[in-house]
Structure formats: structure tokens, C-alpha cells
Amino acid sequence: MRYEYIEPFMKSTIEVISKTIQSEISKGDIVLIEHNEINDDVAIVIKIAGDSEGGIILTMDTVTAIKISNRILKENFEMLTPLCLDSLAEIANTITGNAISLINDMGYDIRTNPPLILVKDNGVKNIFNVEIFCVPIFTRDGDITMNIALRTN
Amino acid sequence: MKQPNSIIFNKSFKCIIADDSQFARMNIGKIVSSIGGQVTGEAKNGIEAIELYFRIKPDILLLDITMPELDGIETLKIIMDKDNTAKIIVISSLGHKKMMLNAISLGAKHFITKPYNSEQVSLVIKSVLENGADQ
């Protein structure tokens, strides 16, 4: 994977999440994983095609997902509703769109698809069969991981 | 959601919001209502957006790009081909130059990238409704 693909995703992840939840966030060290399981409860998957293929998987545990979606929606849900999941999908969609825009402005041609929401019962897995760069994001509502799984064509 | 009085319209306007995200439609709908507009239709994809557009003939269409079935760019093309007076604002997380230029050349009046702030969206809607062109 080209590093120049990673940097826009990291930049976009930090900018979009901090703006959306309106609070400071920080990121941890990037970890490279090769196994197929992602140990989190909720995953938003966005497939990417074009000069690079694969996708991103934004993951978090259920408690974090409820807290963050409540903050965005200004609600007080006690469980994950379809609207909660949709608000998280919109965050992932915005991160991906912004990152792809930065990459495409460098002369590449990458396209994105609508988000797919997975919860643990359905199996949260790395569906891309490519190594993943995991970027941990620490927020006041819990930790989120941005998993970037892209191969260069 | 409170807006400065200078942005609120005296005359109500009809608006359709096309976005596959319920959350996004809800957010944009709040902005439209806050400036005196009426959301007369919501579409989850481009096909629904085209059907609603020609049935309702709104004053303005707020259109996402990444949608299932038919994306925003194809939707924009089809609507503008049939009605070149359509007032369409693209609101998308995709904001690279080529995409923006493509949308504007196809007839979009403005291009807003997500994440946006509500005042920015209000001002653009007002500008497009009043002037009918990209400002």
C-alpha cells in the first residue's frame, strides 16, 4: 500500500471525528495486522475501487457507538438504533470521501461506495483479504479504530 | 436550530433532499426548516430523486453524490437534461477538484463539502434561490 494513501485517511479521520463530536481527540501508533478478525462490536465498511482497491473499516465497541451517536444526534438512546448506526455510517462516509478527495487531487482516480454497517452478530471481519493499517483514535466517549485496507492496482 | 434573521426567507420554498443517509437527510432538513423552507420530499437514491423532482418540481434540490442505485452525478445529468432551470446544490463528502468541476459543468449551482456548518448551507441555499447561480 502506498503511504501517500494512508496520510490522507489519518488526516481526514482526525478532522472529521473531532469536528463531528466537537471535542479534541488524539491518535495512537499505527499498527499493521494481517489476520482476518477485527475484535470490535460495530463496524462501518466502505469499499473503494479504482487505482486502489479494498476499503476502510471504522470499528468501535457498542458502548462507544451509543455514546458517540447520542452526542451527534443530541439524543439519549440506551441501545443502538438504526438511526444511531446511520449517524456512524455517515461519519465513516465523510472520512472516506474527504480522504479520497485529497488522494484524487494528487492525480489518482479512486471511487467510493455507500457504507455497509456490520454488528457483531453478523460477524465483524476483514472482508478485504489484505493487510490492515489500524489507526487507534481516542475520544472522550471511547476508542475508535480506523482500519485502512487498501491494495494498489 | 436558530439562524440569523438575515438568512431566513419571508417566502417559503419547496426542497427535496436526496441522500442515502437518514441522518444526513434529517440534519439538512433541520437547516432547510430553520430558514423557512419546506422539505417536500426525501430520496434515498438517484432514481427516487429523479421521480420526486419531476413530480414535486421543488424550488431547490439538495443532492448527495455517493448513493446506491444511481449516484448524484448521473442524477444531476438526467435532471439537467430534462430541466435546465433546475436549482441543484450538491452536498457531498467527495470534494476533489475534478468532481466539483464536473458537477458545476453539468449544471449544479453550488457544491458543498461535508462536514459543513449549518450557516454555510443556509447562505448557499439563500444565494442560489435568490440569484439562481453559483456565487
Contacts between the chains, C-beta under 8 A, distances in Angstrom:
chain1	res1	chain2	res2	distance
A	16	B	115	6.0
A	19	B	115	5.1
A	20	B	115	6.1
A	72	B	23	7.6
A	73	B	23	7.3
A	82	B	22	7.5
A	83	B	22	6.1
A	83	B	23	6.4
A	83	B	26	7.9
A	86	B	21	5.6
A	86	B	22	4.9
A	86	B	23	4.6
A	87	B	23	4.2
A	89	B	21	6.5
A	89	B	23	7.8
A	90	B	21	4.6
A	90	B	23	4.9
A	90	B	24	5.4
A	93	B	21	6.9
A	93	B	66	6.7
A	93	B	93	5.6
A	94	B	93	4.2
A	94	B	114	4.7
A	94	B	115	5.7
A	95	B	93	7.8
A	96	B	93	7.0
A	97	B	66	6.7
A	97	B	92	6.5
A	97	B	93	2.5
A	97	B	94	4.4
A	97	B	95	7.2
A	97	B	113	7.9
A	97	B	114	6.8
A	98	B	93	5.8
A	98	B	95	7.0
A	98	B	113	7.4
A	98	B	114	7.7
A	100	B	94	6.4
A	100	B	96	7.2
A	101	B	93	7.9
A	101	B	94	5.6
A	101	B	95	4.6
A	101	B	96	3.9
A	101	B	99	7.3
A	101	B	113	7.5
A	102	B	96	7.6
A	104	B	96	4.0
A	104	B	98	6.5
A	104	B	99	7.4
A	105	B	96	4.9
A	105	B	97	5.9
A	112	B	66	5.6
A	112	B	94	7.1
A	113	B	66	7.0
A	114	B	20	5.4
A	114	B	66	5.8
A	114	B	67	6.5
A	114	B	68	5.1
